[in-house]
Amino acid sequence: MAKKLAVIGAGLMGSGIAQVSAQAGWDVVLRDVTDEALRRGTDTIRASYDKFVAKGKLAAEEAERALGRITTTTDLDAAADADVVVEAVFEKIEVKREIFGTLDELVKDDTILASNTSAIPITKIAAATRRPERVVGTHFFSPVPMMQLCELVRGHKTSDETLAAAREFAEGVGKTCIVVNRDVAGFVTTRLISALVVEAAKLYESGVATAEDIDTACKLGFGHAMGPLATADLTGVDILLHATDNIYTESQDEKFAPPEIMRRMVDAGDIGRKSGEGFYRY
């Protein structure tokens, strides 16, 4: 019998997680608060499958079968019989805690409750439930169908069994996992990219070098596929500002204090590719 996955949030991350899971044979229920959000999510999944089919990486019949495994709903109760639930909503602790508190009342005793958060400590989210040992971080990367990594995060009370089940799930949908053994804000990857983006933005802000030259230095000097400022534009300057703020608040480590230029860019709406302008023009 196929296992059932509930994905809470049909945005870029949630739809991507639903897509790879359905392709790997999971029955997926994708939940969001509006039908419009669900429609956008399923359109994104369909378009992505079409690209894989066009490139010969996926058979058309397989794509159709995978699409057939995804159902959508605005009702959180649909997660009640899920074996695994992955939350992929906006990075606000209050929103996540509310969802996890409700899920705790709904789901089976042995359900794995996972969060796709990139910066909020899992322990804080798990504390909204009566089963913190069943809560784990599964931080996927965007775009999920293309990116190989999944960062597994052990909360203060996450059990070995839960971590192993999360690894089995993530590896089963084609990801390579790293394990974060101590629940620090930002985990491994968000801390690394945040420190790099903050320093790159400071160099840019103080006129040391242009955005292009800073990014070229990282690409050609360190072998990065993309420079930190172009990465900020792709991810969203607003998203990275929020993440660095979270890490700085938690750690009080000055290297994560976002420079003023990032705040002013967000104030002005220059948040990267999605707005047409960030550190670069699009």
Secondary structure, 3 states (H helix, E strand, C coil): CCCEEEEECCCHHHHHHHHHHHHCCCEEEEECCCHHHHHHHHHHHHHHHHHHHHCCCCCHHHHHHHHHCEEEECCHHHHCCCCEEEECCCCCHHHHHHHHHHHHHHCCCCCEEEECCCCCCHHHHHCCCCCHHHEEEEEECCCCCCCCEEEEEECCCCCHHHHHHHHHHHHHCCCEEEEECCCCCCCCHHHHHHHHHHHHHHHHHCCCCCHHHHHHHHHHHHCCCCCHHHHHHHHCHHHHHHHHHHHHHHHCCHHHCCCHHHHHHHHHCCCECCCCECCCEC
